[in-house]
Amino acid sequence: MISFKNVSFAYKKGEALLSDINFELRKGNVYGILGLNGAGKTTLLNLATGMLFPESGSCQFNGEEVRNRTPKILRELFIVPEQFDLPKLSGEKYTKIHQPFYPKFVESVLHEILTIFEVDFSKKLSELSYGQRKKFLIAFSIASNARMLFFDEPTNGLDIPSKSQFRKVIASLDLEDRSILISTHQVRDLGMMLDHIIVIKEGTIVFNQSVEKVTQNLKFKKIEGEHSDEYIYGERTLGGVNAILPATNGDNSELDLDMELLFNGIIQKTDTINKQFGGVIS
């Protein structure tokens, strides 16, 4: 569906923000682009949706350059940015104006999700809180039936119940012919939703693996005591260390896959973690 081939991008000449980015998004998956603030996550999403153009390389949707921004491409891509403005219109009026841009739009899905999110469809969007506006836009994006959905820090501005609602809505979607890319630094909020993990660090992809491969190659365990040479990466906690270790014979983790621990390990010990996957990033 979406492919990045040797993509580089800079806002200022000579200061590359993204360098030699290569990866592919395939249908049927929820991908996570994880990275610290300023790593280039939002820029990457803007390149994927044609709002920015690569300085070099190619970004394509089903073989066509996204930068062409043809109606055929744009009706299949929907981005919910972290920061956005919505007009002083009711949700109903907004939908009537924008629905025609998405030929596969299903209004009943919009109403169903807005009911789950407890968002009043009749109110002016400008009168809603930031979190309510974001939930409206998330609901609209899903109802659009675009094949690629992009969410940039979707849980920012959402309270704890709303974060749970968001996770449940995404988990309920039929992704047979669709994919979702979520950009976030809030790994704890979204980690268990993901099928595939991509980590970006200082403008380059440093990790790109499916969750299945992660659980085949790594295990997460609490180790008693102060120190052990057996773990790849560890963080001290009360009574021991929460650690990442090599998996042996496909054994199960004593702890569930700890996405936050994994992310911290990738950021701090990139090469060591990748060695568990044969030194191959993707």
Backbone as CSV, one residue per row, in Angstrom:
resi,resn,N_x,N_y,N_z,CA_x,CA_y,CA_z,C_x,C_y,C_z
1,MET,0.824,-1.208,0.000,0.000,0.000,0.000,0.862,1.265,0.000
2,ILE,1.492,1.560,1.146,2.400,2.700,1.212,3.836,2.188,1.276
3,SER,4.703,2.749,0.439,6.113,2.360,0.486,7.003,3.592,0.460
4,PHE,7.991,3.598,1.340,9.028,4.614,1.369,10.304,3.987,0.823
5,LYS,10.901,4.625,-0.174,12.134,4.120,-0.769,13.187,5.217,-0.763
6,ASN,14.186,5.061,0.096,15.328,5.982,0.174,14.901,7.441,0.336
7,VAL,13.899,7.657,1.206,13.349,9.004,1.385,14.190,9.815,2.361
8,SER,14.544,11.008,1.945,15.193,11.980,2.816,14.427,13.293,2.734
9,PHE,14.490,14.042,3.831,13.742,15.305,3.869,14.432,16.273,4.813
10,ALA,14.446,17.554,4.416,15.016,18.603,5.263,14.165,19.857,5.144
11,TYR,13.912,20.512,6.266,13.230,21.804,6.235,14.189,22.915,5.835
12,LYS,15.462,22.751,6.225,16.494,23.705,5.845,17.587,22.982,5.075
13,LYS,18.115,23.641,4.067,19.142,23.028,3.239,20.344,22.644,4.100
14,GLY,20.767,21.400,3.951,21.928,20.922,4.686,21.620,20.389,6.067
15,GLU,20.342,20.464,6.491,19.959,19.965,7.813,18.882,18.895,7.645
16,ALA,19.287,17.683,7.362,18.339,16.600,7.090,17.608,16.201,8.360
17,LEU,16.272,16.200,8.296,15.469,15.730,9.421,15.245,14.230,9.303
18,LEU,14.995,13.756,8.075,14.845,12.333,7.805,15.891,11.920,6.785
19,SER,16.491,10.760,6.992,17.577,10.338,6.119,17.430,8.879,5.712
20,ASP,17.308,8.647,4.406,17.311,7.303,3.819,16.285,6.384,4.484
21,ILE,15.025,6.821,4.477,13.934,6.072,5.108,13.410,5.014,4.144
22,ASN,13.377,3.769,4.613,12.860,2.661,3.819,11.942,1.792,4.669
23,PHE,10.692,1.682,4.280,9.789,0.718,4.902,8.516,0.632,4.066
24,GLU,7.701,-0.371,4.374,6.457,-0.596,3.632,5.322,-0.868,4.603
25,LEU,4.164,-0.286,4.320,2.954,-0.531,5.101,2.020,-1.394,4.265
26,ARG,1.664,-2.559,4.788,0.807,-3.492,4.065,-0.567,-3.562,4.711
27,LYS,-1.548,-3.937,3.930,-2.917,-3.985,4.447,-3.040,-5.033,5.555
28,GLY,-3.995,-4.773,6.443,-4.309,-5.737,7.488,-3.569,-5.537,8.794
29,ASN,-2.822,-4.428,8.926,-1.990,-4.245,10.124,-2.211,-2.885,10.779
30,VAL,-1.934,-2.870,12.089,-1.827,-1.611,12.822,-0.348,-1.402,13.116
31,TYR,0.224,-0.382,12.484,1.643,-0.070,12.636,1.815,1.052,13.655
32,GLY,2.898,0.987,14.387,3.260,2.069,15.287,4.581,2.674,14.889
33,ILE,4.573,3.994,14.656,5.827,4.730,14.501,6.136,5.331,15.862
34,LEU,7.149,4.816,16.519,7.488,5.237,17.861,8.780,6.032,17.835
35,GLY,8.832,7.071,18.631,10.051,7.868,18.684,9.920,8.980,19.690
36,LEU,11.055,9.498,20.128,11.052,10.630,21.043,10.546,11.871,20.321
37,ASN,10.147,12.875,21.072,9.738,14.137,20.461,10.867,14.685,19.598
38,GLY,10.505,15.122,18.389,11.498,15.689,17.483,12.227,14.681,16.626
39,ALA,11.840,13.404,16.737,12.549,12.368,15.972,12.194,12.383,14.489
40,GLY,11.061,13.006,14.132,10.639,13.062,12.727,9.363,12.315,12.435
41,LYS,8.614,11.923,13.468,7.398,11.112,13.268,6.333,11.869,12.485
42,THR,6.038,13.099,12.895,4.990,13.879,12.225,5.382,14.189,10.789
43,THR,6.647,14.520,10.564,7.132,14.782,9.209,6.926,13.555,8.327
44,LEU,7.198,12.394,8.874,7.034,11.155,8.120,5.568,10.956,7.714
45,LEU,4.637,11.222,8.636,3.211,11.098,8.312,2.801,12.106,7.239
46,ASN,3.338,13.307,7.319,3.012,14.320,6.311,3.556,13.949,4.938
47,LEU,4.700,13.283,4.893,5.225,12.784,3.621,4.337,11.663,3.083
48,ALA,3.870,10.800,3.972,3.048,9.659,3.553,1.700,10.085,3.000
49,THR,1.226,11.254,3.416,-0.079,11.737,2.957,0.033,12.842,1.918
50,GLY,1.247,13.130,1.445,1.430,14.085,0.361,1.368,15.534,0.775
51,MET,1.416,15.816,2.074,1.409,17.210,2.522,2.802,17.804,2.523
52,LEU,3.812,16.941,2.496,5.198,17.340,2.268,5.760,16.456,1.168
53,PHE,6.759,16.970,0.458,7.380,16.219,-0.630,8.804,15.826,-0.238
54,PRO,9.214,14.601,-0.548,10.591,14.195,-0.229,11.612,15.044,-0.966
55,GLU,12.722,15.302,-0.296,13.839,15.970,-0.969,14.484,15.004,-1.953
56,SER,14.519,13.723,-1.577,14.984,12.669,-2.465,14.262,11.391,-2.096
57,GLY,14.255,10.436,-3.015,13.562,9.186,-2.778,12.109,9.243,-3.213
58,SER,11.368,8.193,-2.868,10.004,8.034,-3.378,9.079,7.543,-2.277
59,CYS,7.898,8.162,-2.217,6.832,7.688,-1.335,5.620,7.388,-2.212
60,GLN,5.179,6.134,-2.232,4.125,5.707,-3.142,2.967,5.029,-2.406
61,PHE,1.768,5.219,-2.964,0.594,4.475,-2.540,0.160,3.604,-3.709
62,ASN,0.246,2.296,-3.522,-0.096,1.337,-4.578,0.585,1.672,-5.899
63,GLY,1.873,2.026,-5.812,2.673,2.246,-7.012,2.612,3.637,-7.589
64,GLU,1.802,4.522,-7.028,1.700,5.894,-7.544,2.277,6.869,-6.526
65,GLU,2.997,7.861,-7.015,3.605,8.837,-6.123,2.538,9.608,-5.354
66,VAL,2.651,9.593,-4.033,1.683,10.291,-3.188,1.716,11.791,-3.462
67,ARG,2.874,12.300,-3.786,3.013,13.741,-4.017,2.132,14.229,-5.170
68,ASN,1.647,13.334,-6.021,0.753,13.738,-7.105,-0.601,14.198,-6.589
69,ARG,-0.986,13.714,-5.389,-2.218,14.137,-4.717,-3.443,14.065,-5.642
70,THR,-3.547,12.990,-6.397,-4.706,12.805,-7.263,-5.922,12.435,-6.409
71,PRO,-7.146,12.703,-6.898,-8.343,12.297,-6.147,-8.350,10.802,-5.830
72,LYS,-7.826,9.993,-6.734,-7.761,8.546,-6.531,-6.945,8.194,-5.294
73,ILE,-5.874,8.950,-5.058,-5.030,8.713,-3.882,-5.648,9.321,-2.636
74,LEU,-6.065,10.585,-2.726,-6.501,11.316,-1.538,-7.743,10.711,-0.892
75,ARG,-8.625,10.096,-1.676,-9.814,9.490,-1.078,-9.487,8.219,-0.296
76,GLU,-8.249,7.716,-0.459,-7.843,6.497,0.249,-6.912,6.773,1.426
77,LEU,-6.609,8.058,1.671,-5.715,8.425,2.765,-6.425,9.406,3.689
78,PHE,-6.337,9.175,4.981,-6.931,10.122,5.932,-5.992,10.251,7.121
79,ILE,-5.624,11.497,7.429,-4.744,11.757,8.567,-5.491,12.556,9.627
80,VAL,-5.357,12.120,10.868,-5.838,12.880,12.014,-4.602,13.465,12.688
81,PRO,-4.323,14.750,12.467,-3.094,15.343,13.011,-3.220,15.586,14.514
82,GLU,-2.093,15.824,15.137,-2.126,16.121,16.570,-2.784,17.477,16.828
83,GLN,-2.437,18.463,16.022,-3.020,19.795,16.141,-3.846,20.089,14.898
84,PHE,-5.031,20.624,15.082,-5.928,20.872,13.942,-6.950,21.923,14.318
85,ASP,-7.561,22.502,13.298,-8.682,23.434,13.467,-9.890,22.848,12.757
86,LEU,-11.047,23.000,13.360,-12.296,22.610,12.722,-13.197,23.832,12.624
87,PRO,-14.013,23.935,11.576,-14.827,25.131,11.353,-15.974,25.253,12.360
88,LYS,-16.589,26.424,12.381,-17.725,26.671,13.280,-19.000,26.111,12.664
89,LEU,-19.000,24.796,12.511,-20.132,24.070,11.937,-20.521,22.950,12.879
90,SER,-21.766,22.527,12.785,-22.167,21.344,13.534,-21.515,20.111,12.904
91,GLY,-21.435,19.042,13.673,-20.906,17.799,13.125,-21.707,17.340,11.924
92,GLU,-23.000,17.566,11.983,-23.876,17.161,10.876,-23.546,17.932,9.603
93,LYS,-23.387,19.265,9.721,-23.084,20.089,8.555,-21.688,19.769,8.009
94,TYR,-20.725,19.588,8.903,-19.369,19.228,8.487,-19.399,17.942,7.676
95,THR,-20.163,16.978,8.135,-20.242,15.687,7.444,-20.851,15.839,6.057
96,LYS,-21.898,16.626,5.928,-22.543,16.825,4.628,-21.586,17.459,3.616
97,ILE,-20.724,18.351,4.096,-19.782,19.031,3.205,-18.633,18.112,2.797
98,HIS,-18.097,17.342,3.745,-16.866,16.582,3.506,-17.085,15.125,3.103
99,GLN,-18.236,14.592,3.390,-18.512,13.192,3.053,-18.326,12.875,1.568
100,PRO,-18.729,13.759,0.653,-18.598,13.429,-0.779,-17.169,13.183,-1.254
101,PHE,-16.165,13.663,-0.515,-14.777,13.431,-0.911,-14.353,11.976,-0.691
102,TYR,-15.165,11.219,0.041,-14.845,9.831,0.367,-15.998,8.939,-0.094
103,PRO,-15.896,8.401,-1.307,-17.021,7.664,-1.917,-17.496,6.469,-1.106
104,LYS,-16.650,5.913,-0.247,-17.037,4.734,0.529,-17.478,5.095,1.956
105,PHE,-17.752,6.365,2.183,-18.133,6.836,3.519,-19.416,6.147,3.989
106,VAL,-19.418,5.742,5.273,-20.587,5.076,5.857,-21.043,5.901,7.063
107,GLU,-22.140,6.645,6.903,-22.585,7.554,7.958,-23.028,6.799,9.212
108,SER,-23.576,5.608,9.042,-23.999,4.842,10.218,-22.816,4.494,11.115
109,VAL,-21.653,4.268,10.510,-20.436,3.995,11.289,-20.037,5.237,12.076
110,LEU,-20.134,6.403,11.439,-19.832,7.656,12.125,-20.696,7.805,13.370
111,HIS,-22.007,7.606,13.216,-22.928,7.764,14.349,-22.637,6.742,15.440
112,GLU,-22.315,5.533,15.035,-22.040,4.483,16.017,-20.818,4.837,16.870
113,ILE,-19.757,5.307,16.212,-18.532,5.630,16.949,-18.724,6.883,17.799
114,LEU,-19.447,7.868,17.270,-19.711,9.071,18.068,-20.526,8.743,19.314
115,THR,-21.408,7.775,19.207,-22.173,7.330,20.378,-21.248,6.703,21.409
116,ILE,-20.322,5.857,20.941,-19.335,5.248,21.853,-18.484,6.330,22.511
117,PHE,-18.093,7.335,21.728,-17.238,8.412,22.228,-18.014,9.464,23.027
118,GLU,-19.342,9.392,22.998,-20.208,10.353,23.694,-19.980,11.774,23.190
119,VAL,-19.969,11.902,21.865,-19.818,13.202,21.208,-21.158,13.586,20.597
120,ASP,-21.612,14.813,20.868,-22.894,15.315,20.367,-22.740,15.768,18.920
121,PHE,-23.358,15.040,18.004,-23.256,15.293,16.564,-23.883,16.631,16.176
122,SER,-24.834,17.117,16.974,-25.579,18.325,16.604,-24.876,19.609,17.027
123,LYS,-23.912,19.516,17.943,-23.235,20.711,18.433,-22.234,21.250,17.413
124,LYS,-21.993,22.553,17.479,-20.933,23.129,16.653,-19.592,22.571,17.123
125,LEU,-18.764,22.197,16.170,-17.471,21.600,16.510,-16.601,22.565,17.305
126,SER,-16.749,23.862,17.021,-15.951,24.868,17.721,-16.330,24.989,19.191
127,GLU,-17.499,24.477,19.566,-17.955,24.548,20.958,-17.528,23.332,21.768
128,LEU,-16.978,22.325,21.090,-16.534,21.113,21.783,-15.142,21.305,22.365
129,SER,-14.815,20.524,23.374,-13.457,20.544,23.924,-12.491,19.967,22.900
130,TYR,-11.198,20.180,23.142,-10.190,19.634,22.235,-10.334,18.117,22.111
131,GLY,-10.511,17.441,23.244,-10.657,15.993,23.216,-11.882,15.539,22.448
132,GLN,-12.992,16.259,22.594,-14.217,15.917,21.876,-14.061,16.145,20.372
133,ARG,-13.381,17.237,20.013,-13.138,17.499,18.583,-12.266,16.403,17.984
134,LYS,-11.251,15.987,18.747,-10.366,14.932,18.247,-11.146,13.641,18.059
135,LYS,-12.029,13.307,18.991,-12.821,12.087,18.870,-13.766,12.165,17.672
136,PHE,-14.306,13.360,17.396,-15.133,13.510,16.193,-14.312,13.220,14.942
137,LEU,-13.102,13.773,14.870,-12.278,13.597,13.679,-11.829,12.138,13.533
138,ILE,-11.538,11.484,14.645,-11.194,10.060,14.593,-12.379,9.261,14.051
139,ALA,-13.584,9.551,14.558,-14.782,8.850,14.084,-15.014,9.092,12.600
140,PHE,-14.836,10.340,12.153,-15.027,10.669,10.736,-14.016,9.921,9.878
141,SER,-12.774,9.844,10.336,-11.734,9.164,9.561,-12.068,7.688,9.363
142,ILE,-12.543,7.042,10.413,-12.889,5.627,10.314,-14.082,5.432,9.389
143,ALA,-15.076,6.316,9.520,-16.276,6.220,8.673,-15.970,6.498,7.209
144,SER,-14.872,7.201,6.934,-14.513,7.511,5.538,-14.205,6.250,4.736
145,ASN,-13.832,5.169,5.451,-13.415,3.919,4.804,-12.194,4.098,3.915
146,ALA,-11.404,5.141,4.199,-10.103,5.269,3.525,-9.271,4.042,3.857
147,ARG,-8.458,3.604,2.922,-7.692,2.367,3.115,-6.486,2.554,4.024
148,MET,-5.977,3.789,4.117,-4.864,4.080,5.023,-5.290,5.187,5.986
149,LEU,-5.278,4.872,7.271,-5.567,5.861,8.301,-4.278,6.190,9.037
150,PHE,-4.049,7.477,9.251,-2.864,7.941,9.958,-3.312,8.734,11.183
151,PHE,-2.837,8.335,12.348,-3.164,9.028,13.589,-1.872,9.544,14.218
152,ASP,-1.782,10.857,14.377,-0.593,11.471,14.968,-0.887,11.801,16.431
153,GLU,-0.244,11.086,17.334,-0.446,11.252,18.779,-1.944,11.270,19.123
154,PRO,-2.671,10.203,18.772,-4.132,10.234,18.906,-4.636,10.317,20.343
155,THR,-3.838,9.901,21.329,-4.338,9.931,22.703,-4.005,11.229,23.432
156,ASN,-3.228,12.118,22.803,-3.002,13.428,23.418,-4.324,14.169,23.544
157,GLY,-4.628,14.670,24.717,-5.869,15.406,24.918,-7.055,14.547,25.298
158,LEU,-6.869,13.218,25.320,-7.951,12.323,25.716,-7.778,11.920,27.171
159,ASP,-8.898,11.862,27.910,-8.826,11.386,29.282,-8.733,9.863,29.287
160,ILE,-8.566,9.271,30.458,-8.325,7.828,30.551,-9.477,7.009,29.961
161,PRO,-10.750,7.318,30.277,-11.843,6.551,29.642,-11.849,6.677,28.124
162,SER,-11.519,7.869,27.606,-11.518,8.078,26.151,-10.395,7.299,25.475
163,LYS,-9.236,7.193,26.151,-8.147,6.381,25.609,-8.573,4.922,25.491
164,SER,-9.287,4.448,26.499,-9.783,3.072,26.469,-10.793,2.884,25.348
165,GLN,-11.681,3.860,25.167,-12.661,3.803,24.073,-11.956,3.746,22.722
166,PHE,-10.924,4.566,22.557,-10.178,4.592,21.301,-9.568,3.227,21.012
167,ARG,-8.927,2.633,22.014,-8.306,1.321,21.813,-9.344,0.275,21.416
168,LYS,-10.508,0.310,22.057,-11.552,-0.671,21.756,-12.103,-0.481,20.341
169,VAL,-12.281,0.778,19.915,-12.778,1.046,18.561,-11.794,0.527,17.524
170,ILE,-10.505,0.820,17.701,-9.497,0.362,16.738,-9.447,-1.162,16.709
171,ALA,-9.526,-1.788,17.877,-9.463,-3.251,17.944,-10.653,-3.906,17.248
172,SER,-11.771,-3.199,17.142,-12.985,-3.771,16.540,-13.038,-3.636,15.025
173,LEU,-12.102,-2.890,14.432,-12.171,-2.607,12.996,-11.781,-3.816,12.160
174,ASP,-12.440,-3.954,11.025,-12.067,-4.956,10.033,-10.977,-4.348,9.150
175,LEU,-9.767,-4.887,9.270,-8.628,-4.336,8.529,-8.196,-5.231,7.375
176,GLU,-9.112,-6.026,6.876,-8.759,-6.936,5.784,-8.184,-6.194,4.596
177,ASP,-8.722,-5.007,4.300,-8.249,-4.247,3.148,-7.789,-2.847,3.555
178,ARG,-7.480,-2.667,4.827,-7.077,-1.357,5.328,-5.867,-1.521,6.244
179,SER,-5.211,-0.407,6.514,-4.128,-0.390,7.491,-4.169,0.912,8.265
180,ILE,-3.567,0.879,9.442,-3.506,2.051,10.311,-2.053,2.282,10.700
181,LEU,-1.645,3.542,10.644,-0.325,3.930,11.135,-0.518,4.942,12.255
182,ILE,-0.020,4.605,13.444,-0.142,5.473,14.609,1.237,5.989,14.976
183,SER,1.370,7.302,15.035,2.608,7.919,15.469,2.452,8.360,16.918
184,THR,3.385,7.953,17.770,3.255,8.335,19.176,4.586,8.233,19.917
185,HIS,4.709,9.021,20.970,5.774,8.820,21.947,5.190,8.281,23.248
186,GLN,3.849,8.187,23.300,3.178,7.661,24.487,2.982,6.150,24.320
187,VAL,4.070,5.442,24.442,4.092,4.011,24.140,3.150,3.238,25.058
188,ARG,3.066,3.644,26.296,2.239,2.919,27.265,0.760,2.926,26.857
189,ASP,0.301,4.033,26.261,-1.116,4.161,25.896,-1.534,3.205,24.791
190,LEU,-0.635,2.957,23.828,-1.050,2.314,22.583,-0.323,1.022,22.259
191,GLY,0.672,0.671,23.057,1.549,-0.430,22.698,0.856,-1.717,22.329
192,MET,-0.133,-2.145,23.119,-0.733,-3.453,22.906,-1.706,-3.478,21.726
193,MET,-1.939,-2.325,21.080,-2.788,-2.276,19.888,-2.023,-2.664,18.634
194,LEU,-0.702,-2.646,18.707,0.109,-2.683,17.495,0.410,-4.106,17.033
195,ASP,0.430,-4.271,15.704,0.888,-5.514,15.080,2.343,-5.418,14.653
196,HIS,2.804,-4.194,14.463,4.136,-3.978,13.891,4.730,-2.727,14.520
197,ILE,6.015,-2.785,14.827,6.684,-1.694,15.535,7.805,-1.129,14.668
198,ILE,7.739,0.180,14.428,8.798,0.893,13.725,9.291,1.993,14.662
199,VAL,10.589,2.021,14.922,11.149,3.039,15.813,12.049,3.959,15.009
200,ILE,11.806,5.244,15.170,12.616,6.246,14.484,13.430,7.007,15.533
201,LYS,14.708,7.175,15.233,15.632,7.829,16.163,16.520,8.779,15.376
202,GLU,16.429,10.043,15.721,17.258,11.072,15.066,17.148,10.996,13.546
203,GLY,15.911,10.799,13.061,15.656,10.879,11.630,15.913,9.626,10.832
204,THR,16.234,8.521,11.492,16.445,7.269,10.770,15.650,6.143,11.431
205,ILE,15.275,5.153,10.633,14.589,3.977,11.154,15.635,3.065,11.793
206,VAL,15.481,2.793,13.092,16.467,1.961,13.793,15.882,0.616,14.222
207,PHE,14.576,0.429,14.036,13.950,-0.849,14.390,12.676,-0.980,13.574
208,ASN,12.453,-2.188,13.013,11.284,-2.408,12.164,10.953,-3.894,12.188
209,GLN,10.080,-4.284,13.122,9.773,-5.699,13.302,8.298,-5.879,13.667
210,SER,7.760,-7.021,13.299,6.403,-7.361,13.725,6.413,-7.732,15.201
211,VAL,5.277,-7.561,15.865,5.156,-7.962,17.263,5.389,-9.467,17.390
212,GLU,4.951,-10.225,16.391,5.162,-11.678,16.412,6.647,-12.008,16.483
213,LYS,7.456,-11.336,15.658,8.899,-11.592,15.682,9.527,-11.131,16.993
214,VAL,9.010,-10.045,17.547,9.535,-9.573,18.835,9.344,-10.641,19.899
215,THR,8.146,-11.223,19.956,7.875,-12.226,20.992,8.605,-13.541,20.725
216,GLN,8.988,-13.760,19.471,9.776,-14.956,19.158,11.238,-14.799,19.552
217,ASN,11.722,-13.570,19.552,13.145,-13.331,19.770,13.498,-12.741,21.137
218,LEU,12.513,-12.172,21.813,12.771,-11.532,23.095,11.778,-11.999,24.141
219,LYS,12.202,-11.995,25.384,11.262,-12.207,26.479,11.477,-11.125,27.534
220,PHE,10.437,-10.880,28.296,10.421,-9.792,29.264,10.182,-10.403,30.644
221,LYS,11.095,-10.113,31.554,11.097,-10.834,32.819,11.568,-9.920,33.946
222,LYS,10.994,-10.115,35.128,11.508,-9.417,36.310,12.573,-10.289,36.957
223,ILE,13.767,-9.727,37.098,14.888,-10.451,37.683,15.094,-9.964,39.114
224,GLU,15.175,-10.888,40.042,15.409,-10.530,41.439,16.847,-10.079,41.625
225,GLY,17.050,-9.136,42.544,18.406,-8.685,42.853,18.780,-7.420,42.118
226,GLU,20.044,-7.042,42.288,20.511,-5.746,41.797,21.002,-5.782,40.357
227,HIS,21.604,-6.901,39.961,22.265,-6.879,38.654,22.375,-8.301,38.104
228,SER,22.390,-8.372,36.788,22.607,-9.662,36.128,23.215,-9.403,34.768
229,ASP,24.151,-10.253,34.394,24.774,-10.106,33.075,23.964,-10.774,31.971
230,GLU,22.873,-11.427,32.339,22.162,-12.216,31.340,21.188,-11.396,30.500
231,TYR,20.814,-10.212,30.955,19.801,-9.477,30.198,20.422,-8.514,29.196
232,ILE,19.631,-8.229,28.144,20.054,-7.312,27.084,19.893,-5.870,27.534
233,TYR,18.773,-5.616,28.191,18.468,-4.268,28.682,17.598,-4.408,29.916
234,GLY,17.845,-3.550,30.898,17.060,-3.635,32.113,16.836,-2.289,32.757
235,GLU,15.755,-2.201,33.532,15.448,-0.995,34.296,15.168,-1.397,35.739
236,ARG,15.846,-0.759,36.655,15.676,-1.106,38.050,14.273,-0.761,38.526
237,THR,13.727,-1.653,39.327,12.434,-1.446,39.944,12.509,-1.993,41.356
238,LEU,11.451,-1.838,42.113,11.458,-2.298,43.497,11.681,-3.804,43.547
239,GLY,12.773,-4.208,44.159,13.049,-5.622,44.340,13.771,-6.296,43.197
240,GLY,14.194,-5.546,42.210,14.903,-6.201,41.112,14.992,-5.362,39.857
241,VAL,14.968,-6.045,38.720,15.126,-5.388,37.425,14.083,-5.925,36.455
242,ASN,13.339,-5.022,35.790,12.511,-5.426,34.650,13.427,-5.501,33.438
243,ALA,13.533,-6.683,32.867,14.594,-6.918,31.891,14.080,-7.494,30.580
244,ILE,14.856,-7.224,29.527,14.660,-7.863,28.224,15.771,-8.887,28.056
245,LEU,15.391,-10.121,27.742,16.356,-11.206,27.561,16.134,-11.870,26.215
246,PRO,17.136,-12.574,25.696,16.905,-13.368,24.481,15.891,-14.468,24.765
247,ALA,14.969,-14.674,23.850,14.027,-15.786,23.983,14.728,-17.079,23.597
248,THR,14.416,-18.144,24.312,15.001,-19.449,24.004,13.888,-20.428,23.687
249,ASN,13.983,-21.064,22.518,12.987,-22.055,22.089,11.567,-21.509,22.104
250,GLY,11.457,-20.206,21.767,10.121,-19.613,21.680,9.400,-19.550,23.002
251,ASP,10.152,-19.498,24.134,9.482,-19.502,25.431,8.701,-18.214,25.649
252,ASN,7.662,-18.301,26.459,6.815,-17.151,26.724,7.451,-16.254,27.777
253,SER,7.139,-14.964,27.705,7.643,-14.024,28.683,6.945,-14.242,30.014
254,GLU,7.700,-14.033,31.090,7.066,-14.042,32.396,6.242,-12.782,32.582
255,LEU,6.618,-11.720,31.901,5.812,-10.510,31.853,5.208,-10.420,30.453
256,ASP,4.056,-9.767,30.350,3.534,-9.483,29.021,4.556,-8.645,28.268
257,LEU,4.447,-8.648,26.939,5.329,-7.801,26.142,5.231,-6.371,26.669
258,ASP,6.316,-5.878,27.190,6.356,-4.538,27.786,6.849,-3.573,26.716
259,MET,5.899,-2.894,26.050,6.247,-2.043,24.918,7.104,-0.860,25.340
260,GLU,6.832,-0.327,26.516,7.624,0.808,26.995,9.060,0.378,27.283
261,LEU,9.225,-0.783,27.899,10.560,-1.307,28.166,11.295,-1.590,26.861
262,LEU,10.585,-2.176,25.899,11.181,-2.454,24.591,11.614,-1.167,23.910
263,PHE,10.749,-0.167,23.907,11.076,1.103,23.272,12.319,1.724,23.905
264,ASN,12.365,1.757,25.226,13.533,2.328,25.907,14.801,1.546,25.572
265,GLY,14.665,0.223,25.486,15.807,-0.596,25.128,16.308,-0.314,23.722
266,ILE,15.376,-0.146,22.786,15.754,0.157,21.405,16.463,1.509,21.324
267,ILE,15.923,2.509,22.014,16.521,3.842,21.979,17.923,3.837,22.586
268,GLN,18.101,3.125,23.687,19.366,3.196,24.407,20.377,2.144,23.968
269,LYS,19.908,0.997,23.484,20.827,-0.066,23.071,20.383,-0.629,21.723
270,THR,20.371,0.244,20.747,19.842,-0.083,19.423,20.511,-1.309,18.821
271,ASP,21.822,-1.307,18.734,22.542,-2.411,18.092,22.365,-3.717,18.859
272,THR,22.373,-3.636,20.178,22.237,-4.839,21.000,20.884,-5.506,20.779
273,ILE,19.828,-4.693,20.725,18.487,-5.243,20.481,18.405,-5.835,19.079
274,ASN,18.918,-5.116,18.086,18.824,-5.595,16.701,19.626,-6.874,16.468
275,LYS,20.652,-7.106,17.277,21.419,-8.349,17.139,20.550,-9.570,17.389
276,GLN,19.507,-9.408,18.185,18.601,-10.532,18.463,17.741,-10.879,17.248
277,PHE,17.765,-9.998,16.245,17.037,-10.230,14.998,18.020,-10.400,13.847
278,GLY,19.177,-10.879,14.156,20.206,-11.099,13.141,20.865,-9.833,12.659
279,GLY,20.714,-8.747,13.423,21.313,-7.477,13.014,20.553,-6.782,11.906
280,VAL,19.381,-7.338,11.547,18.581,-6.781,10.448,17.508,-5.876,11.029
281,ILE,17.425,-4.649,10.521,16.438,-3.687,11.023,15.045,-4.039,10.523
282,SER,14.924,-4.470,9.288,13.586,-4.814,8.765,13.708,-6.000,7.800
